[in-house]
Amino acid sequence: MRDRGGDQLADAVGSVLATVLADPTTMGLPSVVSTEAVAVTAFDAADTRTVRELTDALVEQLKSAGWTVDDRRRNDAEPSLYAAKPDVGGGAFGVQATAISFNGLVDRR
């Protein structure tokens, strides 16, 4: 069970993923470690974009939604991005063809 901060972070991530993927199936994965840990995976089997195209779309949408993005590893064989949204939280996004995953923590400042 997540706390309010976890729900807020999961909602913020889910909103971005719903904009990047046309018809995503989204799964929130509960953490047994902490209510402040958030994991979300979304996939859209009908999405035909390459990993690079999907990564570019994710970076663009994160930035337009107010996230700060560290995308230095976006061109790796298995791209990963680190992003944070002030007063919400942050973490790592992983991208594969048809799917995007997120693992992160709530901002408790």
Residue pairs with C-beta under 8 A, 6 or more apart in sequence:
1 30
1 35
2 10
2 28
2 30
2 31
2 35
2 38
3 35
3 36
3 106
5 36
5 88
5 89
5 106
5 107
5 108
6 35
6 36
6 37
6 38
6 106
8 88
8 89
8 106
9 38
9 85
9 88
9 89
9 104
9 105
9 106
9 107
10 28
10 38
10 40
12 65
12 85
12 88
12 89
13 38
13 40
13 102
13 104
14 26
14 28
14 40
14 42
15 65
16 58
16 61
16 62
16 65
16 67
17 24
17 26
17 40
17 42
17 100
17 102
18 24
18 26
18 42
19 61
19 65
20 54
20 57
20 58
20 61
20 100
21 42
21 43
21 44
21 47
21 100
22 44
22 46
22 47
23 44
23 46
24 42
24 43
24 44
25 42
25 43
25 44
26 40
26 41
26 42
27 40
27 41
27 42
28 38
28 39
28 40
29 39
29 40
29 41
31 37
31 38
31 39
34 105
36 105
36 106
36 108
37 103
37 104
37 105
38 89
38 91
38 102
38 103
38 104
38 105
38 106
39 101
39 102
39 103
39 104
40 101
40 102
41 99
41 100
41 101
41 102
42 99
42 100
42 101
43 98
43 99
43 100
44 98
44 99
45 98
47 54
47 97
47 98
49 57
49 97
50 97
51 79
51 95
51 96
51 97
52 75
52 79
54 95
54 97
54 100
55 71
55 74
55 79
55 81
55 95
56 74
58 81
58 93
58 95
58 100
59 69
59 71
59 74
59 81
62 69
62 81
62 83
62 93
63 69
65 85
66 85
66 86
67 83
67 84
67 85
67 90
68 83
68 84
68 85
68 86
68 90
69 81
69 82
69 83
70 81
70 82
70 83
71 81
73 79
73 80
73 81
74 80
74 81
78 94
78 96
79 94
79 95
80 92
80 93
80 94
80 95
81 92
81 93
81 95
82 90
82 91
82 92
82 93
83 90
83 91
83 93
84 90
84 91
84 107
85 107
86 107
87 107
87 109
88 106
88 107
89 104
89 105
89 106
89 107
90 104
90 105
90 107
91 102
91 103
91 104
91 105
92 102
92 103
92 104
93 100
93 101
93 102
94 100
94 101
94 102
94 103
